[in-house]
Amino acid sequence: MSIVSGRRIIDDEGNETWELPEGVIGSRIIEYTEEQLQAEAWIELRERRDMALKQLDVYQGVLLYNSLTEEQQEELTTYRQTLLDLPSDYGSAEEANEAFPSALSWF
C-alpha cells in the first residue's frame, strides 16, 4: 500500500475538497487532528506570504528602490514588514489570512 498526499482546498463557504496528483484514481479518507490541520494552515499561510515577499524582491534592489518616491518607499517598507510579522501577530492561521494585507496599488 502506498500513501499519496494531496492538497486540501477549502472554499469561501468552508467546503473542503482534495486535489490529488495527476494519475491518482480513487480516494481515501484520512482523519487529521486539529493540531495537524492548524499546522497545515500555517504552512499554507507562510507559502502565500513568501510568494508576496518574492514579488517585492524586485523593488529591494538599490537602483529600483531609489527610483521610488519617499511615500512609495515607506509603503513598501510597511507592507514588507507586515508580511514578515504576519505569522507572529495572530493566534491562528485563519485570523492571519483574514488580515493578509492587500498588495500596494502601484505594485
N, CA, C and O atoms as a Tinker XYZ file with bonds, in Angstrom:
   428  protein
     1  N      0.849000   -1.176000    0.000000    73     2
     2  CA     0.000000    0.000000    0.000000    64     1     3
     3  C      0.890000    1.232000    0.000000    63     2     4     5
     4  O      1.856000    1.310000    0.760000    81     3
     5  N      0.564000    2.191000   -0.852000    73     3     6
     6  CA     1.326000    3.433000   -0.875000    64     5     7
     7  C      0.443000    4.575000   -0.394000    63     6     8     9
     8  O     -0.782000    4.540000   -0.510000    81     7
     9  N      1.092000    5.560000    0.135000    73     7    10
    10  CA     0.370000    6.728000    0.631000    64     9    11
    11  C      0.587000    7.865000   -0.356000    63    10    12    13
    12  O      1.722000    8.180000   -0.713000    81    11
    13  N     -0.492000    8.471000   -0.787000    73    11    14
    14  CA    -0.435000    9.581000   -1.728000    64    13    15
    15  C     -0.900000   10.828000   -1.001000    63    14    16    17
    16  O     -1.943000   10.833000   -0.347000    81    15
    17  N     -0.120000   11.874000   -1.124000    73    15    18
    18  CA    -0.548000   13.113000   -0.480000    64    17    19
    19  C     -1.242000   13.993000   -1.512000    63    18    20    21
    20  O     -0.897000   13.991000   -2.694000    81    19
    21  N     -2.199000   14.722000   -1.046000    73    19    22
    22  CA    -2.933000   15.641000   -1.890000    64    21    23
    23  C     -2.927000   17.014000   -1.260000    63    22    24    25
    24  O     -2.278000   17.237000   -0.238000    81    23
    25  N     -3.638000   17.919000   -1.861000    73    23    26
    26  CA    -3.715000   19.284000   -1.364000    64    25    27
    27  C     -5.132000   19.548000   -0.890000    63    26    28    29
    28  O     -6.091000   19.355000   -1.637000    81    27
    29  N     -5.259000   19.984000    0.340000    73    27    30
    30  CA    -6.569000   20.280000    0.935000    64    29    31
    31  C     -6.994000   21.673000    0.491000    63    30    32    33
    32  O     -6.232000   22.632000    0.618000    81    31
    33  N     -8.196000   21.780000   -0.024000    73    31    34
    34  CA    -8.715000   23.058000   -0.511000    64    33    35
    35  C    -10.014000   23.354000    0.215000    63    34    36    37
    36  O    -10.915000   22.516000    0.260000    81    35
    37  N    -10.109000   24.547000    0.784000    73    35    38
    38  CA   -11.331000   24.981000    1.458000    64    37    39
    39  C    -11.811000   26.238000    0.753000    63    38    40    41
    40  O    -11.086000   27.230000    0.675000    81    39
    41  N    -13.038000   26.196000    0.240000    73    39    42
    42  CA   -13.561000   27.361000   -0.471000    64    41    43
    43  C    -14.129000   28.386000    0.506000    63    42    44    45
    44  O    -14.103000   28.176000    1.719000    81    43
    45  N    -14.643000   29.493000   -0.026000    73    43    46
    46  CA   -15.145000   30.599000    0.798000    64    45    47
    47  C    -16.286000   30.185000    1.718000    63    46    48    49
    48  O    -16.483000   30.793000    2.771000    81    47
    49  N    -17.035000   29.164000    1.334000    73    47    50
    50  CA   -18.140000   28.703000    2.168000    64    49    51
    51  C    -17.702000   27.670000    3.200000    63    50    52    53
    52  O    -18.519000   27.208000    3.997000    81    51
    53  N    -16.421000   27.303000    3.194000    73    51    54
    54  CA   -15.923000   26.325000    4.152000    64    53    55
    55  C    -16.000000   24.884000    3.663000    63    54    56    57
    56  O    -15.722000   23.959000    4.426000    81    55
    57  N    -16.373000   24.683000    2.400000    73    55    58
    58  CA   -16.431000   23.329000    1.842000    64    57    59
    59  C    -15.021000   22.829000    1.577000    63    58    60    61
    60  O    -14.176000   23.562000    1.062000    81    59
    61  N    -14.776000   21.585000    1.930000    73    59    62
    62  CA   -13.441000   21.008000    1.784000    64    61    63
    63  C    -13.399000   20.036000    0.625000    63    62    64    65
    64  O    -14.276000   19.183000    0.487000    81    63
    65  N    -12.370000   20.166000   -0.216000    73    63    66
    66  CA   -12.104000   19.208000   -1.287000    64    65    67
    67  C    -10.612000   18.916000   -1.283000    63    66    68    69
    68  O     -9.822000   19.617000   -0.652000    81    67
    69  N    -10.252000   17.871000   -1.996000    73    67    70
    70  CA    -8.847000   17.490000   -2.090000    64    69    71
    71  C     -8.443000   17.439000   -3.547000    63    70    72    73
    72  O     -9.166000   16.911000   -4.393000    81    71
    73  N     -7.283000   17.993000   -3.826000    73    71    74
    74  CA    -6.711000   17.947000   -5.162000    64    73    75
    75  C     -5.633000   16.870000   -5.132000    63    74    76    77
    76  O     -4.642000   16.990000   -4.412000    81    75
    77  N     -5.836000   15.819000   -5.920000    73    75    78
    78  CA    -4.892000   14.713000   -5.930000    64    77    79
    79  C     -3.924000   14.849000   -7.098000    63    78    80    81
    80  O     -4.261000   15.460000   -8.112000    81    79
    81  N     -2.734000   14.289000   -6.969000    73    79    82
    82  CA    -1.769000   14.343000   -8.069000    64    81    83
    83  C     -2.313000   13.674000   -9.318000    63    82    84    85
    84  O     -3.167000   12.790000   -9.233000    81    83
    85  N     -1.824000   14.092000  -10.473000    73    83    86
    86  CA    -2.264000   13.521000  -11.741000    64    85    87
    87  C     -1.999000   12.020000  -11.754000    63    86    88    89
    88  O     -0.933000   11.566000  -11.338000    81    87
    89  N     -2.953000   11.272000  -12.223000    73    87    90
    90  CA    -2.803000    9.834000  -12.319000    64    89    91
    91  C     -3.325000    9.071000  -11.114000    63    90    92    93
    92  O     -3.410000    7.844000  -11.151000    81    91
    93  N     -3.671000    9.768000  -10.059000    73    91    94
    94  CA    -4.194000    9.101000   -8.871000    64    93    95
    95  C     -5.697000    8.959000   -9.032000    63    94    96    97
    96  O     -6.394000    9.939000   -9.297000    81    95
    97  N     -6.188000    7.758000   -8.874000    73    95    98
    98  CA    -7.607000    7.479000   -9.019000    64    97    99
    99  C     -8.127000    6.961000   -7.687000    63    98   100   101
   100  O     -7.436000    6.222000   -6.986000    81    99
   101  N     -9.325000    7.347000   -7.349000    73    99   102
   102  CA    -9.924000    6.884000   -6.103000    64   101   103
   103  C     -9.634000    7.856000   -4.975000    63   102   104   105
   104  O     -8.940000    8.858000   -5.143000    81   103
   105  N    -10.183000    7.529000   -3.840000    73   103   106
   106  CA    -9.970000    8.403000   -2.706000    64   105   107
   107  C     -9.846000    7.573000   -1.448000    63   106   108   109
   108  O    -10.275000    6.420000   -1.390000    81   107
   109  N     -9.267000    8.166000   -0.476000    73   107   110
   110  CA    -9.120000    7.525000    0.812000    64   109   111
   111  C     -9.258000    8.619000    1.851000    63   110   112   113
   112  O     -8.562000    9.632000    1.788000    81   111
   113  N    -10.130000    8.427000    2.781000    73   111   114
   114  CA   -10.347000    9.443000    3.805000    64   113   115
   115  C     -9.357000    9.231000    4.936000    63   114   116   117
   116  O     -9.253000    8.142000    5.501000    81   115
   117  N     -8.648000   10.272000    5.247000    73   115   118
   118  CA    -7.690000   10.230000    6.332000    64   117   119
   119  C     -8.132000   11.262000    7.359000    63   118   120   121
   120  O     -8.376000   12.419000    7.017000    81   119
   121  N     -8.231000   10.860000    8.568000    73   119   122
   122  CA    -8.619000   11.765000    9.632000    64   121   123
   123  C     -7.399000   12.519000   10.138000    63   122   124   125
   124  O     -6.363000   11.916000   10.420000    81   123
   125  N     -7.518000   13.817000   10.252000    73   123   126
   126  CA    -6.443000   14.651000   10.760000    64   125   127
   127  C     -6.861000   15.259000   12.087000    63   126   128   129
   128  O     -8.029000   15.583000   12.301000    81   127
   129  N     -5.899000   15.404000   12.959000    73   127   130
   130  CA    -6.186000   16.067000   14.234000    64   129   131
   131  C     -6.258000   17.561000   13.991000    63   130   132   133
   132  O     -5.764000   18.063000   12.981000    81   131
   133  N     -6.869000   18.256000   14.912000    73   131   134
   134  CA    -6.952000   19.718000   14.806000    64   133   135
   135  C     -5.549000   20.328000   14.749000    63   134   136   137
   136  O     -5.313000   21.301000   14.033000    81   135
   137  N     -4.637000   19.752000   15.501000    73   135   138
   138  CA    -3.253000   20.243000   15.511000    64   137   139
   139  C     -2.615000   20.102000   14.124000    63   138   140   141
   140  O     -1.914000   21.006000   13.669000    81   139
   141  N     -2.856000   18.977000   13.460000    73   139   142
   142  CA    -2.322000   18.767000   12.118000    64   141   143
   143  C     -2.937000   19.753000   11.119000    63   142   144   145
   144  O     -2.246000   20.288000   10.251000    81   143
   145  N     -4.241000   19.981000   11.255000    73   143   146
   146  CA    -4.913000   20.926000   10.361000    64   145   147
   147  C     -4.380000   22.342000   10.558000    63   146   148   149
   148  O     -4.173000   23.073000    9.589000    81   147
   149  N     -4.159000   22.727000   11.810000    73   147   150
   150  CA    -3.617000   24.052000   12.094000    64   149   151
   151  C     -2.192000   24.181000   11.548000    63   150   152   153
   152  O     -1.826000   25.218000   10.995000    81   151
   153  N     -1.406000   23.144000   11.705000    73   151   154
   154  CA    -0.037000   23.172000   11.183000    64   153   155
   155  C     -0.045000   23.349000    9.668000    63   154   156   157
   156  O      0.755000   24.110000    9.123000    81   155
   157  N     -0.945000   22.649000    8.994000    73   155   158
   158  CA    -1.067000   22.771000    7.542000    64   157   159
   159  C     -1.534000   24.182000    7.154000    63   158   160   161
   160  O     -1.052000   24.749000    6.173000    81   159
   161  N     -2.457000   24.734000    7.913000    73   159   162
   162  CA    -2.946000   26.088000    7.638000    64   161   163
   163  C     -1.814000   27.108000    7.762000    63   162   164   165
   164  O     -1.719000   28.035000    6.957000    81   163
   165  N     -0.959000   26.939000    8.767000    73   163   166
   166  CA     0.186000   27.847000    8.928000    64   165   167
   167  C      1.165000   27.691000    7.768000    63   166   168   169
   168  O      1.725000   28.676000    7.288000    81   167
   169  N      1.368000   26.469000    7.323000    73   167   170
   170  CA     2.265000   26.244000    6.178000    64   169   171
   171  C      1.723000   26.953000    4.949000    63   170   172   173
   172  O      2.470000   27.618000    4.231000    81   171
   173  N      0.423000   26.813000    4.702000    73   171   174
   174  CA    -0.195000   27.462000    3.542000    64   173   175
   175  C     -0.117000   28.986000    3.653000    63   174   176   177
   176  O      0.114000   29.667000    2.654000    81   175
   177  N     -0.307000   29.520000    4.851000    73   175   178
   178  CA    -0.191000   30.965000    5.054000    64   177   179
   179  C      1.229000   31.429000    4.745000    63   178   180   181
   180  O      1.427000   32.423000    4.046000    81   179
   181  N      2.205000   30.711000    5.264000    73   179   182
   182  CA     3.602000   31.101000    5.022000    64   181   183
   183  C      3.953000   31.016000    3.537000    63   182   184   185
   184  O      4.709000   31.847000    3.034000    81   183
   185  N      3.414000   30.021000    2.833000    73   183   186
   186  CA     3.646000   29.915000    1.394000    64   185   187
   187  C      3.057000   31.124000    0.672000    63   186   188   189
   188  O      3.694000   31.691000   -0.215000    81   187
   189  N      1.845000   31.518000    1.051000    73   187   190
   190  CA     1.196000   32.697000    0.456000    64   189   191
   191  C      2.016000   33.947000    0.746000    63   190   192   193
   192  O      2.239000   34.779000   -0.134000    81   191
   193  N      2.466000   34.066000    2.007000    73   191   194
   194  CA     3.272000   35.211000    2.415000    64   193   195
   195  C      4.603000   35.234000    1.662000    63   194   196   197
   196  O      5.040000   36.292000    1.210000    81   195
   197  N      5.243000   34.082000    1.526000    73   195   198
   198  CA     6.534000   34.009000    0.846000    64   197   199
   199  C      6.415000   34.401000   -0.626000    63   198   200   201
   200  O      7.322000   35.027000   -1.174000    81   199
   201  N      5.308000   34.037000   -1.264000    73   199   202
   202  CA     5.094000   34.440000   -2.657000    64   201   203
   203  C      4.970000   35.953000   -2.764000    63   202   204   205
   204  O      5.510000   36.558000   -3.690000    81   203
   205  N      4.259000   36.566000   -1.818000    73   203   206
   206  CA     4.126000   38.026000   -1.815000    64   205   207
   207  C      5.482000   38.686000   -1.590000    63   206   208   209
   208  O      5.788000   39.703000   -2.213000    81   207
   209  N      6.293000   38.116000   -0.705000    73   207   210
   210  CA     7.627000   38.668000   -0.449000    64   209   211
   211  C      8.521000   38.550000   -1.682000    63   210   212   213
   212  O      9.319000   39.447000   -1.955000    81   211
   213  N      8.397000   37.459000   -2.424000    73   211   214
   214  CA     9.195000   37.296000   -3.641000    64   213   215
   215  C      8.849000   38.367000   -4.673000    63   214   216   217
   216  O      9.715000   38.832000   -5.413000    81   215
   217  N      7.572000   38.753000   -4.713000    73   215   218
   218  CA     7.172000   39.802000   -5.639000    64   217   219
   219  C      7.809000   41.136000   -5.258000    63   218   220   221
   220  O      8.022000   41.993000   -6.116000    81   219
   221  N      8.112000   41.312000   -3.982000    73   219   222
   222  CA     8.748000   42.544000   -3.514000    64   221   223
   223  C     10.232000   42.593000   -3.838000    63   222   224   225
   224  O     10.808000   43.678000   -3.916000    81   223
   225  N     10.853000   41.454000   -4.027000    73   223   226
   226  CA    12.301000   41.384000   -4.221000    64   225   227
   227  C     12.789000   42.317000   -5.318000    63   226   228   229
   228  O     13.857000   42.918000   -5.196000    81   227
   229  N     12.023000   42.440000   -6.375000    73   227   230
   230  CA    12.444000   43.298000   -7.486000    64   229   231
   231  C     12.605000   44.754000   -7.029000    63   230   232   233
   232  O     13.452000   45.478000   -7.552000    81   231
   233  N     11.799000   45.178000   -6.063000    73   231   234
   234  CA    11.865000   46.558000   -5.581000    64   233   235
   235  C     12.936000   46.761000   -4.514000    63   234   236   237
   236  O     13.222000   47.897000   -4.136000    81   235
   237  N     13.529000   45.676000   -4.025000    73   235   238
   238  CA    14.524000   45.782000   -2.973000    64   237   239
   239  C     15.907000   46.126000   -3.515000    63   238   240   241
   240  O     16.797000   46.500000   -2.752000    81   239
   241  N     16.093000   46.000000   -4.827000    73   239   242
   242  CA    17.369000   46.394000   -5.425000    64   241   243
   243  C     17.565000   47.893000   -5.276000    63   242   244   245
   244  O     16.609000   48.661000   -5.381000    81   243
   245  N     18.791000   48.308000   -5.034000    73   243   246
   246  CA    19.090000   49.709000   -4.734000    64   245   247
   247  C     18.612000   50.649000   -5.833000    63   246   248   249
   248  O     18.005000   51.678000   -5.536000    81   247
   249  N     18.869000   50.321000   -7.086000    73   247   250
   250  CA    18.504000   51.229000   -8.182000    64   249   251
   251  C     17.003000   51.440000   -8.276000    63   250   252   253
   252  O     16.540000   52.575000   -8.382000    81   251
   253  N     16.244000   50.358000   -8.238000    73   251   254
   254  CA    14.791000   50.483000   -8.342000    64   253   255
   255  C     14.210000   51.117000   -7.085000    63   254   256   257
   256  O     13.320000   51.962000   -7.171000    81   255
   257  N     14.703000   50.719000   -5.929000    73   255   258
   258  CA    14.215000   51.279000   -4.668000    64   257   259
   259  C     14.429000   52.792000   -4.640000    63   258   260   261
   260  O     13.549000   53.535000   -4.207000    81   259
   261  N     15.578000   53.243000   -5.094000    73   259   262
   262  CA    15.878000   54.677000   -5.099000    64   261   263
   263  C     15.046000   55.447000   -6.118000    63   262   264   265
   264  O     14.932000   56.669000   -6.026000    81   263
   265  N     14.466000   54.747000   -7.087000    73   263   266
   266  CA    13.624000   55.423000   -8.079000    64   265   267
   267  C     12.189000   55.619000   -7.573000    63   266   268   269
   268  O     11.397000   56.322000   -8.201000    81   267
   269  N     11.860000   54.998000   -6.441000    73   267   270
   270  CA    10.531000   55.161000   -5.857000    64   269   271
   271  C     10.446000   56.481000   -5.096000    63   270   272   273
   272  O     11.458000   56.999000   -4.623000    81   271
   273  N      9.247000   57.016000   -4.984000    73   271   274
   274  CA     9.058000   58.215000   -4.171000    64   273   275
   275  C      9.238000   57.843000   -2.697000    63   274   276   277
   276  O      9.198000   56.665000   -2.344000    81   275
   277  N      9.433000   58.832000   -1.851000    73   275   278
   278  CA     9.558000   58.563000   -0.418000    64   277   279
   279  C      8.319000   57.856000    0.113000    63   278   280   281
   280  O      8.416000   56.940000    0.930000    81   279
   281  N      7.151000   58.292000   -0.360000    73   279   282
   282  CA     5.895000   57.671000    0.076000    64   281   283
   283  C      5.849000   56.198000   -0.339000    63   282   284   285
   284  O      5.445000   55.344000    0.450000    81   283
   285  N      6.261000   55.900000   -1.572000    73   283   286
   286  CA     6.272000   54.517000   -2.039000    64   285   287
   287  C      7.282000   53.678000   -1.249000    63   286   288   289
   288  O      7.015000   52.519000   -0.931000    81   287
   289  N      8.434000   54.261000   -0.934000    73   287   290
   290  CA     9.429000   53.542000   -0.138000    64   289   291
   291  C      8.865000   53.200000    1.242000    63   290   292   293
   292  O      9.057000   52.092000    1.743000    81   291
   293  N      8.172000   54.156000    1.846000    73   291   294
   294  CA     7.569000   53.911000    3.161000    64   293   295
   295  C      6.477000   52.849000    3.071000    63   294   296   297
   296  O      6.399000   51.963000    3.922000    81   295
   297  N      5.634000   52.937000    2.042000    73   295   298
   298  CA     4.578000   51.940000    1.848000    64   297   299
   299  C      5.177000   50.553000    1.647000    63   298   300   301
   300  O      4.693000   49.569000    2.206000    81   299
   301  N      6.230000   50.487000    0.847000    73   299   302
   302  CA     6.889000   49.213000    0.582000    64   301   303
   303  C      7.477000   48.630000    1.862000    63   302   304   305
   304  O      7.326000   47.439000    2.138000    81   303
   305  N      8.138000   49.463000    2.628000    73   303   306
   306  CA     8.741000   49.011000    3.888000    64   305   307
   307  C      7.673000   48.515000    4.856000    63   306   308   309
   308  O      7.834000   47.464000    5.477000    81   307
   309  N      6.584000   49.270000    4.986000    73   307   310
   310  CA     5.495000   48.879000    5.886000    64   309   311
   311  C      4.836000   47.584000    5.427000    63   310   312   313
   312  O      4.585000   46.689000    6.234000    81   311
   313  N      4.560000   47.489000    4.141000    73   311   314
   314  CA     3.930000   46.287000    3.573000    64   313   315
   315  C      4.812000   45.066000    3.800000    63   314   316   317
   316  O      4.332000   44.011000    4.214000    81   315
   317  N      6.103000   45.216000    3.525000    73   315   318
   318  CA     7.039000   44.099000    3.693000    64   317   319
   319  C      7.113000   43.662000    5.159000    63   318   320   321
   320  O      7.094000   42.467000    5.456000    81   319
   321  N      7.195000   44.623000    6.065000    73   319   322
   322  CA     7.277000   44.284000    7.484000    64   321   323
   323  C      5.988000   43.620000    7.962000    63   322   324   325
   324  O      6.029000   42.698000    8.777000    81   323
   325  N      4.852000   44.082000    7.462000    73   323   326
   326  CA     3.568000   43.465000    7.813000    64   325   327
   327  C      3.547000   42.007000    7.373000    63   326   328   329
   328  O      3.086000   41.137000    8.112000    81   327
   329  N      4.046000   41.741000    6.166000    73   327   330
   330  CA     4.115000   40.359000    5.682000    64   329   331
   331  C      5.046000   39.515000    6.553000    63   330   332   333
   332  O      4.724000   38.376000    6.894000    81   331
   333  N      6.187000   40.073000    6.905000    73   331   334
   334  CA     7.138000   39.329000    7.729000    64   333   335
   335  C      6.573000   39.009000    9.110000    63   334   336   337
   336  O      6.823000   37.933000    9.653000    81   335
   337  N      5.807000   39.948000    9.679000    73   335   338
   338  CA     5.262000   39.782000   11.025000    64   337   339
   339  C      3.985000   38.953000   11.062000    63   338   340   341
   340  O      3.553000   38.528000   12.133000    81   339
   341  N      3.386000   38.723000    9.918000    73   339   342
   342  CA     2.072000   38.089000    9.857000    64   341   343
   343  C      1.939000   36.822000   10.712000    63   342   344   345
   344  O      0.993000   36.731000   11.495000    81   343
   345  N      2.835000   35.850000   10.598000    73   343   346
   346  CA     2.646000   34.639000   11.409000    64   345   347
   347  C      2.726000   34.880000   12.919000    63   346   348   349
   348  O      2.053000   34.195000   13.688000    81   347
   349  N      3.526000   35.827000   13.340000    73   347   350
   350  CA     3.696000   36.032000   14.786000    64   349   351
   351  C      2.661000   36.982000   15.379000    63   350   352   353
   352  O      2.517000   37.045000   16.600000    81   351
   353  N      1.948000   37.710000   14.552000    73   351   354
   354  CA     0.983000   38.698000   15.047000    64   353   355
   355  C     -0.409000   38.128000   15.315000    63   354   356   357
   356  O     -1.261000   38.826000   15.864000    81   355
   357  N     -0.656000   36.867000   14.937000    73   355   358
   358  CA    -2.003000   36.301000   15.065000    64   357   359
   359  C     -1.960000   34.937000   15.740000    63   358   360   361
   360  O     -0.972000   34.209000   15.641000    81   359
   361  N     -3.034000   34.609000   16.420000    73   359   362
   362  CA    -3.125000   33.355000   17.154000    64   361   363
   363  C     -3.472000   32.155000   16.298000    63   362   364   365
   364  O     -3.211000   31.016000   16.685000    81   363
   365  N     -4.058000   32.400000   15.138000    73   363   366
   366  CA    -4.400000   31.287000   14.249000    64   365   367
   367  C     -4.139000   31.699000   12.806000    63   366   368   369
   368  O     -4.113000   32.883000   12.471000    81   367
   369  N     -3.946000   30.691000   11.966000    73   367   370
   370  CA    -3.709000   30.952000   10.549000    64   369   371
   371  C     -4.935000   31.589000    9.903000    63   370   372   373
   372  O     -4.807000   32.400000    8.986000    81   371
   373  N     -6.123000   31.224000   10.381000    73   371   374
   374  CA    -7.354000   31.804000    9.830000    64   373   375
   375  C     -7.398000   33.315000   10.079000    63   374   376   377
   376  O     -7.738000   34.087000    9.183000    81   375
   377  N     -7.050000   33.730000   11.307000    73   375   378
   378  CA    -7.014000   35.165000   11.622000    64   377   379
   379  C     -5.972000   35.872000   10.753000    63   378   380   381
   380  O     -6.226000   36.956000   10.227000    81   379
   381  N     -4.811000   35.259000   10.608000    73   379   382
   382  CA    -3.746000   35.854000    9.803000    64   381   383
   383  C     -4.169000   35.975000    8.345000    63   382   384   385
   384  O     -3.879000   36.985000    7.703000    81   383
   385  N     -4.853000   34.957000    7.808000    73   383   386
   386  CA    -5.328000   35.021000    6.427000    64   385   387
   387  C     -6.353000   36.132000    6.241000    63   386   388   389
   388  O     -6.349000   36.824000    5.223000    81   387
   389  N     -7.232000   36.302000    7.230000    73   387   390
   390  CA    -8.236000   37.370000    7.146000    64   389   391
   391  C     -7.582000   38.747000    7.162000    63   390   392   393
   392  O     -8.097000   39.690000    6.560000    81   391
   393  N     -6.448000   38.863000    7.851000    73   391   394
   394  CA    -5.753000   40.146000    7.962000    64   393   395
   395  C     -4.646000   40.300000    6.922000    63   394   396   397
   396  O     -3.893000   41.273000    6.965000    81   395
   397  N     -4.537000   39.362000    5.994000    73   395   398
   398  CA    -3.474000   39.415000    4.992000    64   397   399
   399  C     -3.555000   40.741000    4.254000    63   398   400   401
   400  O     -4.610000   41.088000    3.722000    81   399
   401  N     -2.453000   41.491000    4.213000    73   399   402
   402  CA    -2.506000   42.825000    3.596000    64   401   403
   403  C     -2.694000   42.767000    2.080000    63   402   404   405
   404  O     -2.209000   41.856000    1.410000    81   403
   405  N     -3.398000   43.745000    1.570000    73   403   406
   406  CA    -3.574000   43.859000    0.126000    64   405   407
   407  C     -2.282000   44.379000   -0.492000    63   406   408   409
   408  O     -1.551000   45.157000    0.122000    81   407
   409  N     -2.014000   43.935000   -1.715000    73   407   410
   410  CA    -0.828000   44.420000   -2.410000    64   409   411
   411  C     -0.954000   45.918000   -2.641000    63   410   412   413
   412  O     -2.059000   46.452000   -2.733000    81   411
   413  N      0.172000   46.579000   -2.733000    73   411   414
   414  CA     0.190000   48.028000   -2.952000    64   413   415
   415  C     -0.408000   48.353000   -4.312000    63   414   416   417
   416  O     -0.184000   47.621000   -5.276000    81   415
   417  N     -1.152000   49.425000   -4.401000    73   415   418
   418  CA    -1.857000   49.778000   -5.638000    64   417   419
   419  C     -0.899000   50.041000   -6.798000    63   418   420   421
   420  O     -1.229000   49.745000   -7.946000    81   419
   421  N      0.254000   50.580000   -6.523000    73   419   422
   422  CA     1.221000   50.915000   -7.592000    64   421   423
   423  C      2.139000   49.745000   -7.919000    63   422   424   425
   424  O      2.999000   49.849000   -8.794000    81   423
   425  N      1.963000   48.671000   -7.240000    73   423   426
   426  CA     2.801000   47.494000   -7.334000    64   425   427
   427  C      2.583000   46.784000   -8.637000    63   426   428
   428  O      3.213000   45.758000   -8.894000    81   427
